[in-house]
Amino acid sequence: MSSELPEEFRYLVLFAVLSGRSFTKSELGIKMTNPEIRRHNSKERLLAENPKGRSLHLSATPEGIRWTEKNLKIDPGNKTNKVLKVLAMALARTDAYLTANRISLEEFLKPGGTKPSSDPVDAVRQAYLAISGGAYDARVLLKDLRKRLTLSRDEQDDALLALMQSTQADLYSEDDPMSRDEEDDRAALTLADRRRHIIQLHREQRA
C-alpha cells in the first residue's frame, strides 16, 4: 500500500471497502482526529465523508475500492495493528480468487456476488477457490466441491477429468477408512478402479 498513508487511515479504507457500510472511527478505536482523516483523504478521496454533529461518518468510494484492488498484494508481516494484519492476509487470499476468476474487486463486492461460470471447468475452479479461500494447492474434498456445483454429475466428472489430464489438478484417494464416510464415497470419482475423494488444484499446469 502507499507508504505515505498512515496505517490507521489505511485501516479505515480497508474497513470501509470490506464492510460496505457507513461507520465512525470511534467504532474501530481509531485515535486519528477528524481533521487528520480529512487531510489524508483530500487527494484521492478514498472515503466518503458525511459529518453528523461532532461525528464524521465514513464509507467507501469507487476510488477507495479501486485503490484497495491495486493494493491487495501487501505484506502483512510488518503491521503493528493486529486487526489490520488480519485484513491484509484476507485481502491477499481474496486477490488469488479474483485473479483466478478474472473479476474485479468492485464486481466481487456487489450484492448477490458473482455469477457462476457456464463453463464446467471454470465452475469447478470457482467452487474450489471458494472452499479453499482463494488458495491453490489446498486439498479439497470432492463431497464439499460437488455441493457448490449446479452441474450434472457427468459434467462435474468430465470437468474433473479435464483438469487432471491437463495437469492443472491432482485427484487423491482417502485411504484411511476412519477419515472418510459414505458421503465421501458417493462423491468420489473412480479412476483405474480407485475412488478419488480429494482434489488439489494448481495455479499453473504441471510439466
N, C-alpha and C positions, 0 to 999 in steps of 0.2 A: 504494500500500500504506500501512498505518497508519504514520504518521510516528514514533510513539512506539517502534516496534520497531527495534532496531539492524539495520544491513544484514546483518551476519553471521548474526543469528538468522533473518532473512527468507530468507537463502540456505539455511539448514538446512531450513526448512519447504518451500521450493521443491524442494530435492533429495529430500526425503522423499516428497513427492507424486509427482514425476515418476519417481523410481527404483522406487518401490513395494517397497522392501526396508529391512531394518534396517541401520544403519551407525553409525559413531562419528565425532565431529568431527575426529579426527586424520586420518581418510581424506581429508578435504577441506582440511586445512591451516587449520582454524578455530582462532583463538587465544582465543576466548571460553572462560572457565572453566565447569566443570560447574555450580557454584552460580549463575553468571550466567544460564546456559541455563535452569535450573530457575526462577529468579526471573521471567524474561520469559515462561516457559511457564505460570506458575502461574494466570494469569487465564483465558485462553481454551483452554488445553490443546490447542494446535495440534500438539503432538508427543507421542507415547507414549514414556515413559522406562522403560528396563529396565537398571538397574545390574548390571554383571557385574564383580566385583572393583573395580578402580580405573577401569574404563571405563564410560561411560554410552552405552548403545546406544539409538538414536533411530529412530522410524518415524512414518509419517503417521497421523493420527487422522481420523475423519469430519469433525470440526470443522476440521482443517487443510485438508482437501480443499475444504470449503465456503468457508473463508476465502480460499483461493487462487482459487477460481472468482469470488468477488466482486472480486478484485483483479487480474484478468487484464489489464485495461486500464491499464497503467502506462507511464511514460515511461522508456525505458532510457538516455536520454542523459546523466543525471547520476549514473550508477552508477560508483563507483570500482573495484569488483571486476569484472574483465573477464568472469569466468565468470557472475556474476550478471547482467551486462548481456546476455550471450548468452541466458540463460534468460528474461530479461524479453522479449526480442524473440521468442523461440519461443512464449512464452505469449500474446503479442499476436496472433500468427498463429493459434494454437490457438483463441483467442476468436472469430475470424472464422468458423472452421469450425463451432464449437459453436453460434454464433448462427444460421448459415445452416441448420443441420440440426436446430435446436431440441432439442438434447440437453444434459444436464448434464455437467460435468467428471467427476463420480463415475461416470456411466454410460460415458463415454468411456474411463475408466481400467480398467474391468472386464476380466478375462481374456476373450479372444475378440472384444473390440471391439464395435462397434455393428452391428446387423443392417441389411443392405441394404434400401432402401425398395422397397415393392411398386409404387410409382407411378413410371412410366418417367421422367418429367421430374425428379422428386426423385432418382432413381437416377443420372441424368446429372449433376445438380448435385453430388451427393455424390462421384462419381468425379472430376469436375473439381476440386473443392476438395481432394481427397486428393492429386491430382497437383500442384496449384499451392501446396500448403502452407497452404491456407485463404485464399489471396489472390484477390480478384476482379480483373477486367480484365487478367489474365495471358493470354498466348497459349499454348494447349494443343493439341498435335497430336491429331487425331482417332484416329490409329493407337494412341496411348497411352491415350486415353479408352476406346476400344472394348475394349481388353484387360481393363479393370476391370469391364466390364458383363456380366451374365449374361442380358441381354435378347436377343431375336431381333434380327436386322439391321433388320427392318421396324419393330419397336418403338423401336429406337435412332434410326432415321431420323425417325420420327414425332415423337419427343421433341425432337430437334434442331430440326426444323421449327417445332414449337410454341414453343420458346424464342426462335427467331429472329422468328417472326411476332408474338410478344407483346413484342418489343423488349427481351427480357431477355438476348439474346446476339447476337453477330455471328459470321458464318462467313466465313472468308477463304480465298483461293487462295494456294498457294505457287507463284508464277510462275517462280521460278528453278529450272530442272531439276537443277542441281547441289546444291540444298538439299533435294531430296526423292528418295525411292526408290520401288520398286514397292509396298512395303507402305503407303506414304503414299497412293498412287493407289488401292489396293484399299480403304482405309479412308475415302476421300473421299466426300463427299455431293455429288451432281451437281445443280446448280440452274442453270436457264437455260443449259444446255449448258456449264457451267463446273464443274470439280471444286473443291470446297471442302475444304481439308486442315486448317484451323485453326479453333478455336472460342475466342471471348473472351466470358466470362460477366460480366454486370454485376450489382452488388448490387441495383439497382433498375431498374425499367422505364425505358427512354428515352422522352422525349417525342416 
